[in-house]
């Protein structure tokens, strides 16, 4: 298994970015603890983030972009580990739907991840060793509390908009229920108000694959100089299937053979889809930390906005003043359209300002990360209309 390393020093770039990120970093000391849902506090801690565009004089043009499970703060700039373009470069930039000539965009790495914010690969100052599983279990609300602290640090009281897909959509929704007065507009994409039992099941398969790898070492693999590459690769392969659709898989791969004219009658990658999934697994372990994968999937599993409101989703949005636009994709079976509709119904019950669009596509859950013209148009339309209502556009 290859590791992305510094060509001069040979240092593992993934580990270096986890501890010394290339992006901006906000540090919060012992006197600024983060309160966690697990009943503990985290301090000190830090948040790695990137910004795009300029904050206007009255600080009214800020957009917070929340990343998905394996995303990072490099939404519109090259990833320092892989060198690939930002994961939302199609949407964020000058003249694009999230126009950095007009808006100030902030994207942070969530706590619990591995691209510079405090996570299991970070060093615990009390021991001098990586946190590993000694880091408290984190939740989506914990992530959003940390993001709110970052906004306080930047002097931004109200966000013009919060936007995110998948796990990023969960954060987006959490912002609107935890800090309704701080979010003018919200664009939750391909997400849900809670994780389904099916999604929890897929995550558990992935976590067990990681923990069954002998190199996991009870989570302390960094101390032993090992990494559970095989287990994490299998976890990624299983998860990646859920990001696609049957139609997209058939269109792209069908039953086509991989670099051969007939079946090999063995267990190598006979089919193109097998080779594709193995490649996805191998490239993923180059850039992501195994323990971070455990923590973030657990945070998604625990997410349930209605949980603190007697299971009544409408109660969670009571008095909502935020303008909402929900987006789903017709072939997304990870977060099907019904999940978005339930949120829309809850908002309608509160007479909230909400619009909804289902994008017809066969690209599955990952459509929000791909070049999908109808989706791009929906984002641009909502951001522009909300900006006019906020007085940011004529």
Secondary structure, DSSP 4 states (H G I P E B T S, - for coil): ----B-TTT--BHHHHHHHS-SSEEEEE-TTSPEE-TTS-EE-SEEEEEEEES---TTS--EEEEE--TT--S-SSS--TTT-PPPTTTTTEETTSSEETTT-EEEEEPPTTSSSSSS-TTSEETTTTEE-GGGSPP--HHHHHHHHHHHHHHTT--SEEEEEEETHHHHHHHHHHHH-GGGEEEEEEES--SB--HHHHHHHHHHHHHHHHSGGGGGGTHHHHT---HHHHHHHHHHHHHHHS-HHHHHHHTTT-BSS-SS--SSSS--BHHHHHHHHHHHHHHHH--HHHHHHHHHHHHH-BGGGGGTT-HHHHTTT--SEEEEEEETT-SSS-HHHHHHHHHHHHHTT-EEEEEEE--SS-GGGGGS--HHHHHHHHHHHHHHHHHHTS--
